[in-house]
Amino acid sequence: QVQFVESGGGLVQPGGSLRLACTTSTDIKRIYAMGWFRQRPGRQREVVATLNDSGRINYEVPGRLTISRDLAKNTLYLQMDSLKPEDTAVYYCNEYLPLTPLGDYRNWGQGTQVTVSA
């Protein structure tokens, strides 16, 4: 069972930036596609950005995000800039399975809390 550990969240003012990091218990190269997901207060978990092993990137939240990975560090990143209060959420990483509903995903980590507030 693959484990994911997210870090890098915190409290930031509107317009600020954060870089989230995700490490896994397996070789990240073994995972075909990974993604960042978030669950905002009172809402269902949603896809934020995905990256597959060919480097193809998709952003469900356009604009201010950059997903990347460092294979040497076995780490997935999410650079978040120009943050807005509506970005407040718990952010998770996981394997991305495009044909699987998010409710059927397994192996969720604890996530990392991002709070955007003045």
MILO-576029 format. One record per atom (N, C-alpha, C, O): residue number from 1; residue in one letter; atom name; x, y, z. Coordinates in steps of 0.05 Angstrom, whole numbers, plus 32768, in hexadecimal, padded with zeros to 4 digits. Layout:
BEGIN
+-----+---+----+------+------+------+
|   k | r |  a |    u |    v |    w |
+-----+---+----+------+------+------+
| NUM | a | CA |    X |    Y |    Z |
...
+-----+---+----+------+------+------+
END
This chain:
BEGIN
+-----+---+----+------+------+------+
|   k | r |  a |    u |    v |    w |
+-----+---+----+------+------+------+
|   1 | q |  N | 8011 | 7FE8 | 8000 |
|   1 | q | CA | 8000 | 8000 | 8000 |
|   1 | q |  C | 8012 | 8019 | 8000 |
|   1 | q |  O | 8022 | 801D | 8012 |
|   2 | v |  N | 800E | 8029 | 7FEC |
|   2 | v | CA | 801F | 8041 | 7FE9 |
|   2 | v |  C | 8015 | 8056 | 7FFD |
|   2 | v |  O | 7FFD | 805A | 8001 |
|   3 | q |  N | 8028 | 8063 | 800A |
|   3 | q | CA | 8021 | 8079 | 801C |
|   3 | q |  C | 802B | 8093 | 8011 |
|   3 | q |  O | 8040 | 8095 | 8005 |
|   4 | f |  N | 801B | 80A8 | 8015 |
|   4 | f | CA | 8021 | 80C3 | 800C |
|   4 | f |  C | 8023 | 80D5 | 8025 |
|   4 | f |  O | 8012 | 80D4 | 8037 |
|   5 | v |  N | 8037 | 80E6 | 8025 |
|   5 | v | CA | 803A | 80F9 | 803B |
|   5 | v |  C | 803D | 8115 | 802F |
|   5 | v |  O | 8050 | 811B | 8020 |
|   6 | e |  N | 802A | 8126 | 8036 |
|   6 | e | CA | 802A | 8141 | 802C |
|   6 | e |  C | 8035 | 8155 | 8041 |
|   6 | e |  O | 8033 | 8150 | 8059 |
|   7 | s |  N | 8042 | 816A | 8038 |
|   7 | s | CA | 804C | 817E | 8049 |
|   7 | s |  C | 804D | 8199 | 803B |
|   7 | s |  O | 8049 | 819B | 8023 |
|   8 | g |  N | 8052 | 81AE | 804A |
|   8 | g | CA | 8056 | 81C8 | 803F |
|   8 | g |  C | 803F | 81DB | 8041 |
|   8 | g |  O | 8041 | 81F3 | 803A |
|   9 | g |  N | 8029 | 81D2 | 804D |
|   9 | g | CA | 8012 | 81E4 | 8050 |
|   9 | g |  C | 8017 | 81F8 | 8067 |
|   9 | g |  O | 802C | 81F7 | 8074 |
|  10 | g |  N | 8004 | 8209 | 806A |
|  10 | g | CA | 8006 | 821D | 807F |
|  10 | g |  C | 7FF2 | 8234 | 807B |
|  10 | g |  O | 7FE0 | 8232 | 806A |
|  11 | l |  N | 7FF6 | 8248 | 808B |
|  11 | l | CA | 7FE5 | 8260 | 8089 |
|  11 | l |  C | 7FF4 | 8275 | 8079 |
|  11 | l |  O | 800B | 827B | 807E |
|  12 | v |  N | 7FE6 | 827F | 8065 |
|  12 | v | CA | 7FF3 | 8293 | 8053 |
|  12 | v |  C | 7FDF | 82A9 | 804D |
|  12 | v |  O | 7FC7 | 82A4 | 804C |
|  13 | q |  N | 7FE8 | 82C0 | 8048 |
|  13 | q | CA | 7FD6 | 82D7 | 8041 |
|  13 | q |  C | 7FCF | 82D5 | 8024 |
|  13 | q |  O | 7FDD | 82C9 | 8014 |
|  14 | p |  N | 7FB8 | 82E0 | 801D |
|  14 | p | CA | 7FB0 | 82E1 | 8000 |
|  14 | p |  C | 7FC7 | 82ED | 7FEF |
|  14 | p |  O | 7FD3 | 8301 | 7FF7 |
|  15 | g |  N | 7FCC | 82E1 | 7FD9 |
|  15 | g | CA | 7FE1 | 82E9 | 7FC7 |
|  15 | g |  C | 7FFC | 82DC | 7FCD |
|  15 | g |  O | 800F | 82DE | 7FBE |
|  16 | g |  N | 7FFD | 82CD | 7FE3 |
|  16 | g | CA | 8015 | 82BF | 7FEA |
|  16 | g |  C | 8019 | 82A5 | 7FDB |
|  16 | g |  O | 8009 | 829E | 7FCA |
|  17 | s |  N | 802F | 8298 | 7FE1 |
|  17 | s | CA | 8037 | 827F | 7FD4 |
|  17 | s |  C | 803E | 8269 | 7FE8 |
|  17 | s |  O | 8046 | 826E | 7FFE |
|  18 | l |  N | 803A | 8251 | 7FDF |
|  18 | l | CA | 8042 | 8239 | 7FEE |
|  18 | l |  C | 804C | 8224 | 7FDA |
|  18 | l |  O | 8043 | 8223 | 7FC3 |
|  19 | r |  N | 805E | 8213 | 7FE3 |
|  19 | r | CA | 8065 | 81FC | 7FD4 |
|  19 | r |  C | 8060 | 81E3 | 7FE4 |
|  19 | r |  O | 806C | 81DF | 7FF9 |
|  20 | l |  N | 804E | 81D3 | 7FDA |
|  20 | l | CA | 8047 | 81BA | 7FE8 |
|  20 | l |  C | 8059 | 81A4 | 7FDD |
|  20 | l |  O | 8061 | 81A4 | 7FC6 |
|  21 | a |  N | 805F | 8191 | 7FEE |
|  21 | a | CA | 806F | 817A | 7FE6 |
|  21 | a |  C | 8062 | 8160 | 7FEE |
|  21 | a |  O | 8053 | 815F | 8002 |
|  22 | c |  N | 8067 | 814C | 7FDE |
|  22 | c | CA | 805B | 8131 | 7FE3 |
|  22 | c |  C | 8070 | 811C | 7FDF |
|  22 | c |  O | 807C | 811A | 7FCA |
|  23 | t |  N | 8074 | 810C | 7FF3 |
|  23 | t | CA | 8086 | 80F5 | 7FF0 |
|  23 | t |  C | 8076 | 80DC | 7FF2 |
|  23 | t |  O | 8060 | 80DB | 7FFE |
|  24 | t |  N | 8080 | 80C6 | 7FE6 |
|  24 | t | CA | 8072 | 80AD | 7FE6 |
|  24 | t |  C | 8083 | 8097 | 7FF1 |
|  24 | t |  O | 809C | 8099 | 7FF3 |
|  25 | s |  N | 8077 | 8081 | 7FF8 |
|  25 | s | CA | 8085 | 806A | 8003 |
|  25 | s |  C | 808F | 8058 | 7FED |
|  25 | s |  O | 809D | 8044 | 7FF2 |
|  26 | t |  N | 8089 | 805F | 7FD4 |
|  26 | t | CA | 8093 | 804F | 7FBD |
|  26 | t |  C | 80A3 | 8061 | 7FAB |
|  26 | t |  O | 80A2 | 807A | 7FAE |
|  27 | d |  N | 80B0 | 8056 | 7F97 |
|  27 | d | CA | 80BE | 8065 | 7F84 |
|  27 | d |  C | 80AA | 8074 | 7F73 |
|  27 | d |  O | 8099 | 8068 | 7F66 |
|  28 | i |  N | 80AC | 808F | 7F72 |
|  28 | i | CA | 8099 | 809F | 7F64 |
|  28 | i |  C | 8098 | 8098 | 7F46 |
|  28 | i |  O | 8084 | 809D | 7F39 |
|  29 | k |  N | 80AE | 808E | 7F3C |
|  29 | k | CA | 80AF | 8086 | 7F20 |
|  29 | k |  C | 809C | 806F | 7F19 |
|  29 | k |  O | 8095 | 806A | 7F02 |
|  30 | r |  N | 8095 | 8060 | 7F2E |
|  30 | r | CA | 8083 | 8049 | 7F2A |
|  30 | r |  C | 8066 | 8051 | 7F27 |
|  30 | r |  O | 8055 | 8041 | 7F1F |
|  31 | i |  N | 8060 | 806A | 7F2D |
|  31 | i | CA | 8045 | 8074 | 7F2D |
|  31 | i |  C | 8040 | 8082 | 7F12 |
|  31 | i |  O | 804D | 8095 | 7F0C |
|  32 | y |  N | 802D | 8078 | 7F03 |
|  32 | y | CA | 8028 | 8083 | 7EE8 |
|  32 | y |  C | 8020 | 80A0 | 7EE8 |
|  32 | y |  O | 802B | 80B0 | 7ED9 |
|  33 | a |  N | 800E | 80A7 | 7EFA |
|  33 | a | CA | 8005 | 80C3 | 7EFC |
|  33 | a |  C | 7FFF | 80C9 | 7F19 |
|  33 | a |  O | 7FF5 | 80B9 | 7F28 |
|  34 | m |  N | 8007 | 80E1 | 7F20 |
|  34 | m | CA | 8001 | 80EB | 7F3B |
|  34 | m |  C | 7FF2 | 8105 | 7F3A |
|  34 | m |  O | 7FF2 | 8113 | 7F25 |
|  35 | g |  N | 7FE5 | 810C | 7F50 |
|  35 | g | CA | 7FD6 | 8125 | 7F50 |
|  35 | g |  C | 7FD6 | 8131 | 7F6B |
|  35 | g |  O | 7FDB | 8125 | 7F80 |
|  36 | w |  N | 7FCF | 814B | 7F6B |
|  36 | w | CA | 7FC8 | 8159 | 7F83 |
|  36 | w |  C | 7FAA | 815D | 7F83 |
|  36 | w |  O | 7F9D | 8162 | 7F6F |
|  37 | f |  N | 7F9F | 815A | 7F9B |
|  37 | f | CA | 7F83 | 815C | 7F9F |
|  37 | f |  C | 7F7E | 816E | 7FB7 |
|  37 | f |  O | 7F90 | 8173 | 7FC7 |
|  38 | r |  N | 7F66 | 8179 | 7FBA |
|  38 | r | CA | 7F60 | 8189 | 7FD1 |
|  38 | r |  C | 7F43 | 8185 | 7FD9 |
|  38 | r |  O | 7F32 | 817E | 7FC9 |
|  39 | q |  N | 7F3F | 818A | 7FF3 |
|  39 | q | CA | 7F24 | 818A | 7FFD |
|  39 | q |  C | 7F1F | 81A4 | 800C |
|  39 | q |  O | 7F2A | 81A8 | 8022 |
|  40 | r |  N | 7F0F | 81B5 | 8000 |
|  40 | r | CA | 7F09 | 81CE | 800C |
|  40 | r |  C | 7EF3 | 81CA | 8020 |
|  40 | r |  O | 7EE3 | 81B7 | 801E |
|  41 | p |  N | 7EF0 | 81DC | 8033 |
|  41 | p | CA | 7EDC | 81D9 | 8048 |
|  41 | p |  C | 7EC0 | 81D6 | 803C |
|  41 | p |  O | 7EB7 | 81E7 | 802C |
|  42 | g |  N | 7EB2 | 81C2 | 8045 |
|  42 | g | CA | 7E96 | 81BD | 803C |
|  42 | g |  C | 7E94 | 81B2 | 8020 |
|  42 | g |  O | 7E7E | 81B0 | 8016 |
|  43 | r |  N | 7EAA | 81AB | 8013 |
|  43 | r | CA | 7EA9 | 81A2 | 7FF7 |
|  43 | r |  C | 7EB6 | 8186 | 7FF5 |
|  43 | r |  O | 7EC5 | 817D | 8007 |
|  44 | q |  N | 7EB1 | 8179 | 7FDF |
|  44 | q | CA | 7EBD | 815F | 7FDA |
|  44 | q |  C | 7EDA | 8163 | 7FD0 |
|  44 | q |  O | 7EE1 | 8178 | 7FC6 |
|  45 | r |  N | 7EE9 | 814F | 7FD3 |
|  45 | r | CA | 7F05 | 814F | 7FCA |
|  45 | r |  C | 7F05 | 8152 | 7FAB |
|  45 | r |  O | 7EF4 | 8147 | 7F9D |
|  46 | e |  N | 7F18 | 8161 | 7FA1 |
|  46 | e | CA | 7F19 | 8166 | 7F84 |
|  46 | e |  C | 7F36 | 8165 | 7F7B |
|  46 | e |  O | 7F49 | 8168 | 7F8A |
|  47 | v |  N | 7F38 | 8160 | 7F61 |
|  47 | v | CA | 7F53 | 815F | 7F55 |
|  47 | v |  C | 7F5D | 817C | 7F50 |
|  47 | v |  O | 7F4D | 818D | 7F48 |
|  48 | v |  N | 7F76 | 8180 | 7F56 |
|  48 | v | CA | 7F82 | 819A | 7F52 |
|  48 | v |  C | 7F94 | 819A | 7F3A |
|  48 | v |  O | 7F92 | 81AB | 7F28 |
|  49 | a |  N | 7FA6 | 8187 | 7F39 |
|  49 | a | CA | 7FB9 | 8185 | 7F23 |
|  49 | a |  C | 7FC4 | 8168 | 7F22 |
|  49 | a |  O | 7FC6 | 815B | 7F36 |
|  50 | t |  N | 7FCA | 8160 | 7F09 |
|  50 | t | CA | 7FD5 | 8145 | 7F06 |
|  50 | t |  C | 7FEE | 8145 | 7EF4 |
|  50 | t |  O | 7FF1 | 8158 | 7EE4 |
|  51 | l |  N | 7FFF | 8131 | 7EF8 |
|  51 | l | CA | 8017 | 812F | 7EE8 |
|  51 | l |  C | 801C | 8111 | 7EE3 |
|  51 | l |  O | 801D | 8102 | 7EF6 |
|  52 | n |  N | 8020 | 810A | 7ECA |
|  52 | n | CA | 8026 | 80EE | 7EC5 |
|  52 | n |  C | 8043 | 80E9 | 7EBF |
|  52 | n |  O | 8053 | 80FC | 7EBF |
|  53 | d |  N | 804B | 80D0 | 7EBB |
|  53 | d | CA | 8067 | 80CA | 7EB9 |
|  53 | d |  C | 8074 | 80D4 | 7E9F |
|  53 | d |  O | 808C | 80D4 | 7E9C |
|  54 | s |  N | 8063 | 80DC | 7E8C |
|  54 | s | CA | 806D | 80E8 | 7E73 |
|  54 | s |  C | 8070 | 8106 | 7E76 |
|  54 | s |  O | 8079 | 8114 | 7E63 |
|  55 | g |  N | 8069 | 8111 | 7E8D |
|  55 | g | CA | 806C | 812D | 7E92 |
|  55 | g |  C | 8053 | 813D | 7E8A |
|  55 | g |  O | 8053 | 8156 | 7E8B |
|  56 | r |  N | 803E | 812F | 7E82 |
|  56 | r | CA | 8025 | 813D | 7E7B |
|  56 | r |  C | 8018 | 8148 | 7E94 |
|  56 | r |  O | 8014 | 813A | 7EA7 |
|  57 | i |  N | 8011 | 8161 | 7E93 |
|  57 | i | CA | 8005 | 816F | 7EAA |
|  57 | i |  C | 7FE9 | 8179 | 7EA3 |
|  57 | i |  O | 7FE4 | 8182 | 7E8D |
|  58 | n |  N | 7FD8 | 8177 | 7EB7 |
|  58 | n | CA | 7FBD | 8181 | 7EB4 |
|  58 | n |  C | 7FB5 | 8190 | 7ECD |
|  58 | n |  O | 7FBA | 8186 | 7EE3 |
|  59 | y |  N | 7FAB | 81A8 | 7ECA |
|  59 | y | CA | 7FA2 | 81B8 | 7EE0 |
|  59 | y |  C | 7F84 | 81BA | 7EE0 |
|  59 | y |  O | 7F78 | 81C4 | 7ECD |
|  60 | e |  N | 7F77 | 81B1 | 7EF5 |
|  60 | e | CA | 7F5B | 81B4 | 7EF8 |
|  60 | e |  C | 7F55 | 81D0 | 7F04 |
|  60 | e |  O | 7F3F | 81DB | 7F01 |
|  61 | v |  N | 7F69 | 81DA | 7F12 |
|  61 | v | CA | 7F67 | 81F5 | 7F1D |
|  61 | v |  C | 7F7A | 8206 | 7F0D |
|  61 | v |  O | 7F92 | 8206 | 7F12 |
|  62 | p |  N | 7F70 | 8216 | 7EFA |
|  62 | p | CA | 7F82 | 8224 | 7EE7 |
|  62 | p |  C | 7F90 | 823B | 7EF4 |
|  62 | p |  O | 7F87 | 8246 | 7F09 |
|  63 | g |  N | 7FA7 | 8242 | 7EE8 |
|  63 | g | CA | 7FB6 | 825A | 7EF0 |
|  63 | g |  C | 7FCB | 8254 | 7F05 |
|  63 | g |  O | 7FDE | 8248 | 7EFC |
|  64 | r |  N | 7FCA | 825A | 7F1B |
|  64 | r | CA | 7FDE | 825F | 7F30 |
|  64 | r |  C | 7FEC | 8247 | 7F3C |
|  64 | r |  O | 7FF9 | 8249 | 7F50 |
|  65 | l |  N | 7FEA | 8230 | 7F2F |
|  65 | l | CA | 7FF6 | 8218 | 7F3A |
|  65 | l |  C | 800B | 820D | 7F27 |
|  65 | l |  O | 8009 | 820F | 7F0E |
|  66 | t |  N | 801F | 8200 | 7F32 |
|  66 | t | CA | 8033 | 81F2 | 7F22 |
|  66 | t |  C | 8039 | 81D7 | 7F30 |
|  66 | t |  O | 8043 | 81D6 | 7F46 |
|  67 | i |  N | 8033 | 81C1 | 7F22 |
|  67 | i | CA | 8039 | 81A7 | 7F2C |
|  67 | i |  C | 8053 | 819D | 7F20 |
|  67 | i |  O | 8058 | 81A2 | 7F08 |
|  68 | s |  N | 8063 | 8190 | 7F30 |
|  68 | s | CA | 807D | 8187 | 7F26 |
|  68 | s |  C | 8086 | 816F | 7F37 |
|  68 | s |  O | 807A | 8169 | 7F4C |
|  69 | r |  N | 809A | 8162 | 7F2F |
|  69 | r | CA | 80A5 | 814C | 7F3F |
|  69 | r |  C | 80C3 | 814B | 7F3D |
|  69 | r |  O | 80CF | 8153 | 7F28 |
|  70 | d |  N | 80D0 | 8142 | 7F51 |
|  70 | d | CA | 80ED | 813E | 7F52 |
|  70 | d |  C | 80F2 | 8121 | 7F57 |
|  70 | d |  O | 80EF | 8117 | 7F6D |
|  71 | l |  N | 80FA | 8113 | 7F42 |
|  71 | l | CA | 80FD | 80F6 | 7F44 |
|  71 | l |  C | 8114 | 80EF | 7F57 |
|  71 | l |  O | 8113 | 80DB | 7F64 |
|  72 | a |  N | 8128 | 80FF | 7F57 |
|  72 | a | CA | 813F | 80FA | 7F69 |
|  72 | a |  C | 8137 | 80FB | 7F86 |
|  72 | a |  O | 8141 | 80EC | 7F97 |
|  73 | k |  N | 8124 | 810D | 7F8C |
|  73 | k | CA | 811B | 8110 | 7FA7 |
|  73 | k |  C | 8101 | 8100 | 7FAC |
|  73 | k |  O | 80F6 | 80FF | 7FC3 |
|  74 | n |  N | 80F8 | 80F3 | 7F97 |
|  74 | n | CA | 80DF | 80E3 | 7F9A |
|  74 | n |  C | 80C8 | 80F4 | 7FA5 |
|  74 | n |  O | 80BA | 80EB | 7FB7 |
|  75 | t |  N | 80C5 | 810C | 7F9B |
|  75 | t | CA | 80B3 | 811F | 7FA6 |
|  75 | t |  C | 80A2 | 812C | 7F90 |
|  75 | t |  O | 80AC | 8133 | 7F7B |
|  76 | l |  N | 8089 | 8130 | 7F96 |
|  76 | l | CA | 8076 | 813F | 7F85 |
|  76 | l |  C | 8071 | 815A | 7F92 |
|  76 | l |  O | 806F | 815C | 7FAA |
|  77 | y |  N | 8070 | 816F | 7F82 |
|  77 | y | CA | 806D | 818A | 7F8D |
|  77 | y |  C | 8054 | 8197 | 7F81 |
|  77 | y |  O | 804A | 8190 | 7F6B |
|  78 | l |  N | 804A | 81AB | 7F90 |
|  78 | l | CA | 8035 | 81BD | 7F85 |
|  78 | l |  C | 803D | 81D9 | 7F8E |
|  78 | l |  O | 803B | 81E0 | 7FA6 |
|  79 | q |  N | 8045 | 81E9 | 7F7B |
|  79 | q | CA | 804B | 8205 | 7F80 |
|  79 | q |  C | 8031 | 8214 | 7F7D |
|  79 | q |  O | 8024 | 8213 | 7F68 |
|  80 | m |  N | 802A | 8223 | 7F92 |
|  80 | m | CA | 8011 | 8232 | 7F92 |
|  80 | m |  C | 8018 | 824F | 7F95 |
|  80 | m |  O | 8024 | 8257 | 7FA9 |
|  81 | d |  N | 8010 | 8260 | 7F82 |
|  81 | d | CA | 8016 | 827C | 7F82 |
|  81 | d |  C | 7FFC | 828C | 7F82 |
|  81 | d |  O | 7FE7 | 8282 | 7F7A |
|  82 | s |  N | 7FFE | 82A5 | 7F8A |
|  82 | s | CA | 7FE7 | 82B8 | 7F89 |
|  82 | s |  C | 7FCF | 82AA | 7F97 |
|  82 | s |  O | 7FB9 | 82AA | 7F8C |
|  83 | l |  N | 7FD4 | 829F | 7FAE |
|  83 | l | CA | 7FBF | 8290 | 7FBC |
|  83 | l |  C | 7FA7 | 82A2 | 7FC3 |
|  83 | l |  O | 7FAA | 82B9 | 7FCA |
|  84 | k |  N | 7F90 | 8295 | 7FC2 |
|  84 | k | CA | 7F77 | 82A3 | 7FC8 |
|  84 | k |  C | 7F69 | 8294 | 7FE0 |
|  84 | k |  O | 7F6E | 827D | 7FE5 |
|  85 | p |  N | 7F58 | 82A2 | 7FEE |
|  85 | p | CA | 7F4A | 8295 | 8004 |
|  85 | p |  C | 7F3B | 827C | 7FFC |
|  85 | p |  O | 7F39 | 8269 | 800B |
|  86 | e |  N | 7F32 | 827B | 7FE3 |
|  86 | e | CA | 7F23 | 8263 | 7FDA |
|  86 | e |  C | 7F36 | 824B | 7FD5 |
|  86 | e |  O | 7F2C | 8235 | 7FCF |
|  87 | d |  N | 7F50 | 824F | 7FD7 |
|  87 | d | CA | 7F63 | 8239 | 7FD5 |
|  87 | d |  C | 7F66 | 822B | 7FF0 |
|  87 | d |  O | 7F74 | 8216 | 7FF2 |
|  88 | t |  N | 7F5A | 8236 | 8005 |
|  88 | t | CA | 7F5B | 8229 | 801F |
|  88 | t |  C | 7F50 | 820D | 801D |
|  88 | t |  O | 7F39 | 8209 | 8015 |
|  89 | a |  N | 7F60 | 81FA | 8026 |
|  89 | a | CA | 7F58 | 81DE | 8023 |
|  89 | a |  C | 7F6D | 81CC | 8030 |
|  89 | a |  O | 7F83 | 81D5 | 8037 |
|  90 | v |  N | 7F66 | 81B3 | 8033 |
|  90 | v | CA | 7F7A | 819F | 8039 |
|  90 | v |  C | 7F83 | 8193 | 801E |
|  90 | v |  O | 7F73 | 818A | 800E |
|  91 | y |  N | 7F9D | 8193 | 8019 |
|  91 | y | CA | 7FA8 | 818A | 8000 |
|  91 | y |  C | 7FB5 | 816E | 8003 |
|  91 | y |  O | 7FC3 | 8169 | 8017 |
|  92 | y |  N | 7FAF | 815D | 7FF0 |
|  92 | y | CA | 7FB8 | 8142 | 7FF1 |
|  92 | y |  C | 7FC6 | 813B | 7FD6 |
|  92 | y |  O | 7FC1 | 8147 | 7FC2 |
|  93 | c |  N | 7FD8 | 8128 | 7FD8 |
|  93 | c | CA | 7FE2 | 811C | 7FBF |
|  93 | c |  C | 7FDA | 80FF | 7FBE |
|  93 | c |  O | 7FD5 | 80F3 | 7FD3 |
|  94 | n |  N | 7FDA | 80F4 | 7FA7 |
|  94 | n | CA | 7FD3 | 80D8 | 7FA3 |
|  94 | n |  C | 7FD9 | 80D0 | 7F87 |
|  94 | n |  O | 7FDF | 80E1 | 7F76 |
|  95 | e |  N | 7FD8 | 80B6 | 7F82 |
|  95 | e | CA | 7FD9 | 80AD | 7F67 |
|  95 | e |  C | 7FC0 | 80B7 | 7F59 |
|  95 | e |  O | 7FAB | 80B9 | 7F65 |
|  96 | y |  N | 7FC2 | 80BF | 7F3F |
|  96 | y | CA | 7FAC | 80C9 | 7F30 |
|  96 | y |  C | 7FA1 | 80B3 | 7F1F |
|  96 | y |  O | 7FAF | 80A7 | 7F0E |
|  97 | l |  N | 7F88 | 80AC | 7F23 |
|  97 | l | CA | 7F7A | 8097 | 7F14 |
|  97 | l |  C | 7F62 | 80A4 | 7F06 |
|  97 | l |  O | 7F4D | 80A5 | 7F12 |
|  98 | p |  N | 7F66 | 80AC | 7EED |
|  98 | p | CA | 7F51 | 80BC | 7EE0 |
|  98 | p |  C | 7F36 | 80AE | 7EDC |
|  98 | p |  O | 7F22 | 80BC | 7EDA |
|  99 | l |  N | 7F35 | 8094 | 7EDD |
|  99 | l | CA | 7F1C | 8086 | 7ED9 |
|  99 | l |  C | 7F0F | 807D | 7EF3 |
|  99 | l |  O | 7EFA | 8070 | 7EF4 |
| 100 | t |  N | 7F1B | 8085 | 7F09 |
| 100 | t | CA | 7F11 | 807E | 7F24 |
| 100 | t |  C | 7F06 | 8096 | 7F32 |
| 100 | t |  O | 7F14 | 80AA | 7F34 |
| 101 | p |  N | 7EEE | 8094 | 7F3C |
| 101 | p | CA | 7EE3 | 80AA | 7F4C |
| 101 | p |  C | 7EF4 | 80B0 | 7F64 |
| 101 | p |  O | 7EFF | 809D | 7F70 |
| 102 | l |  N | 7EF7 | 80C9 | 7F6C |
| 102 | l | CA | 7F08 | 80CF | 7F83 |
| 102 | l |  C | 7EFE | 80C1 | 7F9C |
| 102 | l |  O | 7F0F | 80BB | 7FAD |
| 103 | g |  N | 7EE5 | 80BC | 7F9E |
| 103 | g | CA | 7EDB | 80AF | 7FB6 |
| 103 | g |  C | 7EE5 | 8092 | 7FB8 |
| 103 | g |  O | 7EE3 | 8086 | 7FCE |
| 104 | d |  N | 7EEF | 8087 | 7FA2 |
| 104 | d | CA | 7EF9 | 806B | 7FA3 |
| 104 | d |  C | 7F18 | 806A | 7FA6 |
| 104 | d |  O | 7F24 | 8055 | 7FA7 |
| 105 | y |  N | 7F25 | 8082 | 7FA7 |
| 105 | y | CA | 7F41 | 8082 | 7FAB |
| 105 | y |  C | 7F48 | 8077 | 7FC6 |
| 105 | y |  O | 7F39 | 8079 | 7FD9 |
| 106 | r |  N | 7F60 | 806B | 7FC8 |
| 106 | r | CA | 7F6A | 8062 | 7FE1 |
| 106 | r |  C | 7F84 | 8070 | 7FE7 |
| 106 | r |  O | 7F8E | 8080 | 7FD8 |
| 107 | n |  N | 7F90 | 8069 | 7FFE |
| 107 | n | CA | 7FAB | 8072 | 8005 |
| 107 | n |  C | 7FAD | 8090 | 8008 |
| 107 | n |  O | 7FC3 | 809B | 8004 |
| 108 | w |  N | 7F98 | 809D | 8011 |
| 108 | w | CA | 7F9A | 80BA | 8017 |
| 108 | w |  C | 7FAC | 80BE | 802F |
| 108 | w |  O | 7FAA | 80AF | 8042 |
| 109 | g |  N | 7FBD | 80D2 | 802D |
| 109 | g | CA | 7FCD | 80DA | 8044 |
| 109 | g |  C | 7FBE | 80EC | 8056 |
| 109 | g |  O | 7FA5 | 80F0 | 8053 |
| 110 | q |  N | 7FCC | 80F9 | 8068 |
| 110 | q | CA | 7FC0 | 810C | 807B |
| 110 | q |  C | 7FB9 | 8126 | 806E |
| 110 | q |  O | 7FA9 | 8136 | 8077 |
| 111 | g |  N | 7FC7 | 812C | 8058 |
| 111 | g | CA | 7FC3 | 8146 | 804B |
| 111 | g |  C | 7FD2 | 815C | 8059 |
| 111 | g |  O | 7FDD | 8158 | 806F |
| 112 | t |  N | 7FD3 | 8173 | 804D |
| 112 | t | CA | 7FDF | 818A | 8059 |
| 112 | t |  C | 7FCC | 81A2 | 8056 |
| 112 | t |  O | 7FC2 | 81A7 | 8041 |
| 113 | q |  N | 7FC7 | 81AF | 806C |
| 113 | q | CA | 7FB4 | 81C5 | 806D |
| 113 | q |  C | 7FC0 | 81DF | 8062 |
| 113 | q |  O | 7FD6 | 81E7 | 8069 |
| 114 | v |  N | 7FB1 | 81EA | 804F |
| 114 | v | CA | 7FB8 | 8205 | 8044 |
| 114 | v |  C | 7FA2 | 8218 | 804C |
| 114 | v |  O | 7F8B | 8213 | 8045 |
| 115 | t |  N | 7FA9 | 822D | 805A |
| 115 | t | CA | 7F95 | 8241 | 8062 |
| 115 | t |  C | 7F9E | 825C | 8057 |
| 115 | t |  O | 7FB4 | 8266 | 805D |
| 116 | v |  N | 7F8D | 8268 | 8047 |
| 116 | v | CA | 7F93 | 8282 | 803B |
| 116 | v |  C | 7F81 | 8297 | 8048 |
| 116 | v |  O | 7F69 | 8297 | 8043 |
| 117 | s |  N | 7F8D | 82A8 | 8057 |
| 117 | s | CA | 7F7D | 82BB | 8067 |
| 117 | s |  C | 7F8E | 82D3 | 806E |
| 117 | s |  O | 7FA6 | 82D0 | 8073 |
| 118 | a |  N | 7F81 | 82EA | 806F |
| 118 | a | CA | 7F8F | 8302 | 8077 |
| 118 | a |  C | 7F8F | 8303 | 8096 |
| 118 | a |  O | 7F9A | 8316 | 80A1 |
+-----+---+----+------+------+------+
END
